[in-house]
Amino acid sequence: MKRLGKILTTLVIVLIVLALSAGAFGVYTVRRAFPRTSGNVQLAGLDSPVDVYRDSAGIPHIYASTVHDLFMAQGYVHAQDRFYQMDFWRHQTSGRLAELYGDGLVGTDTFLRTVGWHAIAEQEYALAEPETKAMLDAYAAGVNAYLQGRSAADLSLEYSLLGLTGLKNYTPDPWTPADTLAWGKAMAWDLGSNLDSEIARAVLLPAIGPEKTAEYMPLSAPSDHPLALPNPALGGGALSALQARLNELDTLFGERFAGIGSNNWVIAGSRTTTGLPLLANDPHLGLHLPSIWYEIGLHCTPLGPACPYDVRGFSFAGVPAIIIGHNNRIAWGFTNAYPDVQDLVIEKINPANPNQYEVNGEWVEMDVREETITVLGGESQTITIRATRHGPIITAAYGLEDFAAKAGLDPGGQYALALRWTTLQPNQLFQAVFQLNRAQNFAEFRDALRNFAAPSQNIIYADVDGNIGYQVPGLVPIRAQGDGTVPVPGWTDEYEWIGYIPFEDLPYSYNPPQGYIATANNPVVGPDYPYMFGTDWDPGYRARRIVDLIEAQPKVSPEYIQQMQGDDLSLGAQEILPALLALRFDEAKLAGAADQLRGWDFQQTIDSQPAAIYMSYLNALVQDTFADDLPEGYASSGGPEAWVTLRGLLADPDSDWWDNQDTPAVERRDDILRQAFAEGYAALEQRLGSDPSKWTWGALHTMTFENETLGRSGVSLIEGLFNRGPFATAGGTGIVNATGANLARDDADPTVNAYAVSSGPSMRMIVDLSSLEQSVTMHTTGQSGHAYAPHYIDFADDWRLIRYHPMLWERAAVEADAEARLTLTP
């Protein structure tokens, strides 16, 4: 969000530096937003007193006697630690960023208003069951109780700084249930990639042809990589502009690129040292500060039908309940299932009336509405939003002649693109979340997920009785024809959605014969599955490694799972390096580097010199192989999709991909391998110096945790207040320890470190069903969203070094470890 830098003037910088260096005033400015965590606080609206213990990691454990009090207290605690994050997220989901940060974000607001997440969330609240409404209302009441009587500066340091940029006398709006519900849309967006893939294929097909497009963007994983369920139970120009807008959204919601994903696996007691299941999960998301996750315990006292929640795990600030974790009987974890639930639909527009589009030979009126975007320091802007039967029009311009001609459409017509997406219809996702939190067995677990419409996930399961299971929920469309991989005509019914895969036919598994279930965004089912589920799965290198590690151990222990989550082995390097190492190098330094690679164990550890050499070589190799053939902006990220393509090309020394289109010579495979190795070595000399003994992977592969807004302002003095790092980090894209980097950034901006971590395990969790008290976890930064608070960045070293803290469960253990106790009274 470098656009935010436009609102920060030299005068503001001077004022901030003076304020924060002025001794007591600076300390007061920073600390005034720190919440009270001990003593007694009166909270009007509670039924009974509520105890909030914060353990030594700053994690709150809430004990309440009613459901209302439990979720009201959760809202209060979230607001204490993370309100600025919550407020920023709701301005995102409602398309109201410009009112906080200025006119640089009007374009982003326009897109977000067009897709209309917040409006859909309001519909969902109106349709929700009374019980769900009551819990959402209680949560909102807790947030608003904390806001009452506090100025913005009392809530977070960021507001103090924004006040110096023109955000004067800002008073946050009261929190509403729709603010909570809209976050489900944002997560579905963050976990979706169909739209990007459709745009990419539509651009690449005319640019490089269908054969090369299929090689560059393969629609299936290699056959030697595993399925998630080997034995499932079954019952152009405008596009480039659109892609640019999507890229801006990626800076808000977390960078999306090929190779990002998540891991989870569950192992039956027959294969564990404990005799009962072990469940592991590490979702991979864009990383920022504060963490996307908020760890918490929610406990009814007493536990019973009137108050059935006894649950521990991870929530989102702004959202009640637990998203990933365990209760007193079951545990669950998520990875993205990547079904194809988004379609770009080409609409034919009436040249005489831009508010009409064609349906089966007739002009039909669009749904048209106007909205006003408030702009900090500027004039409000009114926008017109149009929608067809398929969804919102997401291209502002009509007359897409170039795209129409390339797609074989009438070049004299006028067209627009609509987004059809399952998330753009009301659903009851949060009813599913509440049900999941109180489920006691596999049948109740599955029943809860019937309402889990989007984002569709691989959800693994284990219980204290020794059962393991799996379910994919969600609305997955059935198309009349087509596979959802490219934009389709919308003016007839030929490509319509004719329904959704029935829940009973969605993949699931219960106590499978192999004794484990492992998913890592790899294909869920094979070609025999009777429905078209998706095509944009991860190629499966992480899944292959996870399965290999499980099957290598007769009995898996919790400690072994910790090693698995920190595994740094690159299966891609094992496939790609042999062709290079078969060559001889006359230059001494290149020969020495090749010898380093010959002795490498393929582990991308922090202190590995060969890992640094390999990754610099890989960066050069993907650019030298693909960049000359591809349109601008479509450079390879260097992730697993590129590995799949390269392993095929390495077996074909004369492939056209090897030839550099920008030179008169005809290059072959070995020419490019030698060139890339020399370039990669030279790049390391430039980045890390001329002494190879000082080269390490951790020197290149660093993680800087950035504040989501001011930490990306482009003004170093401001960023320094909120950002933390860089931290040397192991792992990499396509590795179990999936600290992803995007090598395409080298092509886009050579000043940016392409090896820097841009996504990764947003948390790690291992649940021991033989003793819930022995479960462990860790997330990226810390519990607090307040810069300079004790728990702002205290997790970072443990996170990068694959260390854990206990998931305290029993109340006695929580109280013994507590650093603070807050009692909320009516």
Secondary structure, 3 states (H helix, E strand, C coil): CHHHHHHCCHHHHHHHHHHHCCCHHHHHHHHCCCCCCCEEEECCCCCCCEEEEECCCCCEEEEECCHHHHHHHHHHHHHHHHHHHHHHHHHHHCCCCHHHHCHHHHHHHHHHHHHCHHHHHHHHHHHCCHHHHHHHHHHHHHHHHHHCCCCHHHHCHHHHHHHCCCCCCCCCCCCCHHHHHHHHHHHHHHCCCHHHHHHHHHHHHHHHHHHHHHHHCCCCCCCCCCCCCCCCECCCHHHHHHHHHHHHHHHHHCCCCCCCCEEEEEECHHHECCCCCEEEEEEEEECCECCCCEEEEEEECCCECCECCEEEEEECCCCCCCCEEEECCEEEEEEECCCCCEEEEEEEEECCEEEEEEECCEEEECEEEEEEECCCCCCCEEEEEEEECCEEECCCCCCCHHHHHHCCCCCCCEEEEEEEEHHHCCCCHHHHHHHHHHCCCHHHHHHHHCCCCCCCEEEEEEECCCCEEEECCCCCEEECCCCCCCCEECCCCCCCEEEECCHHHCCEEECCCCCEEEECCCCCCCCCCCCCCCCCCCCCHHHHHHHHHHHCCCCECHHHHHHHHCCCECHHHHHHHHHHHCCCCCCHHHHHHHHHHHCCCCECCCCCHHHHHHHHHHHHHHHHHHHHHCCCCCCCCCCHHHHHHHHHHCCCCCCHHHCCCCCCCCCCHHHHHHHHHHHHHHHHHHHHCCCHHHCCHHHHCEEEECECCHHHCCCHHHHHHHCEEEEECCCCCCCCCCCECCCHHHHHCCCCCCCCCCEEECEEEEEECCCHHHCEEEECCCCCCCCCCCCCCCCHHHHHCCCCEECCCCHHHHHHHCCEEEEEEC
